[in-house]
Amino acid sequence: MSGSAQDVVRTQLHEVFSGTEDDARARRRLESRAAGIKALGTWHATRVVQECREACGGAGYLAVNRFAALKGDSDVFTTFEGDNHVLLQLVAKGLLTDHASEFEDLDQLGMVRYVTNLAVETVIERTSAHKLLERVRDLLPGGDEWDREAGLLDSEYQLAMVRFREEHMLAGLARRIKRGIDQKRDPGAVFSQVQDHVIALARAHVERLVTEAFVDKVRTLPEGGEKAALALLCDLFALSTIEADRAWFMEHGRLTVQRSKAISREVNDLCRKVRPLAVGLVDAWGIPSAVLRAPDLVG
Ligand SMILES: Cc1cc2nc3c(=O)[nH]c(=O)nc-3n(C[C@H](O)[C@H](O)[C@H](O)COP(=O)(O)OP(=O)(O)OC[C@H]3O[C@@H](n4cnc5c(N)ncnc54)[C@H](O)[C@@H]3O)c2cc1C
């Protein structure tokens, strides 16, 4: 899911710690990116292990086939090295404060005060949700007609959708915090009350980063089988991400029911296309059979 996004983290880590990129803002961005990818990556890993366990039926439950051990390992990663929800708060806080370089190391209360005094207008102004909406519309044949299937596999359409969602959520979160503070409520309580929006924004942000990194990676590959296979996976990731949040996109007028159904059809089609490549894609990781140690399943 996030191999390309992890490559970006690795590159940024090198730049920040080898002195080629040495400012506090770059460090904060790196920390935020690493935190967000860790959270989504570890949740994803646990879901994958469970899916594989069920796909192997009863054999998957046998200790000898090691799913229980893998589950134990992946499960705890959602908590240690930073609880995932707490890490996502860090990501969202970074997004809110990113708009004002003069603020560093804001604590939660400071961030809320900042948002109250300054940030909302800036955040709303700087988030270009309306421009992105126009871009999404431009990419659809027929302009305002949202029920055409064409364009779903256009990475510009996919990117515009995930960018729009993030920007819209960021502006919405800033407005909610400001409204609470305007009502003279306790800043900590206000932040707590919008916790679901905080987490949703951070998720949307990380999914946008992963989609961008994946699209960039596919674009740089030379034409050939590898590019074709990764392009399928990239489309599958982007469209299944939109599909998973289709209720939000419909609530915000970015998807019609027809187009939402078209996305699900496309996701199913992509799964059918990826299926014959599955063994090759797994083998590409080069995992030695000695490491697999699941005799009942892989011999
Ligand atoms: C196997 C294992 C090995 C470990 N190894 C180490 C180690 O080597 N070194 C080390 O220093 N630590 C280690 N830890 C500790 C680990 O870092 C902590 O367990 C982790 O940071 C979570 O803290 P906690 O257990 O206090 O849970 P809590 O922070 O109490 O979290 C419990 C729940 O409360 C929620 N929560 C917590 N704070 C907030 C908040 N502000 N807003 C909203 N929700 C919140 C969390 O999302 C979570 O659902 C290890 C833990 C485990 C399980």
The ligand as an ORCA input file, in Angstrom:
! r2SCAN-3c Opt
* xyz 0 1
  C       4.716     -4.899     23.614
  C       4.991     -3.465     24.039
  C       6.316     -3.012     24.045
  C       6.601     -1.709     24.434
  N       7.904     -1.290     24.428
  C       8.206     -0.049     24.857
  C       9.559      0.391     24.903
  O      10.492     -0.350     24.560
  N       9.841      1.640     25.341
  C       8.832      2.482     25.731
  O       9.116      3.609     26.118
  N       7.530      2.091     25.698
  C       7.190      0.851     25.279
  N       5.872      0.451     25.237
  C       4.831      1.383     25.691
  C       4.110      2.019     24.524
  O       4.877      3.062     23.961
  C       2.753      2.535     25.042
  O       1.963      1.395     25.345
  C       2.066      3.394     23.994
  O       2.721      4.632     23.835
  C       0.599      3.686     24.398
  O       0.539      4.232     25.676
  P      -0.401      3.572     26.808
  O      -0.138      2.109     26.874
  O      -0.203      4.405     28.018
  O      -1.876      3.735     26.248
  P      -2.745      5.034     26.292
  O      -1.957      6.212     25.840
  O      -3.440      5.137     27.605
  O      -3.805      4.695     25.164
  C      -4.982      3.910     25.407
  C      -6.099      4.405     24.531
  O      -6.351      5.779     24.829
  C      -6.311      6.540     23.628
  N      -5.684      7.836     23.877
  C      -4.549      8.074     24.569
  N      -4.270      9.387     24.564
  C      -5.248      9.991     23.835
  C      -5.520     11.343     23.468
  N      -4.712     12.329     23.807
  N      -6.608     11.573     22.729
  C      -7.417     10.572     22.354
  N      -7.231      9.288     22.670
  C      -6.156      8.995     23.407
  C      -5.471      5.740     22.657
  O      -5.851      5.972     21.324
  C      -5.770      4.313     23.049
  O      -6.892      3.844     22.348
  C       5.547     -0.832     24.826
  C       4.217     -1.285     24.780
  C       3.933     -2.581     24.394
  C       2.499     -3.027     24.366
*
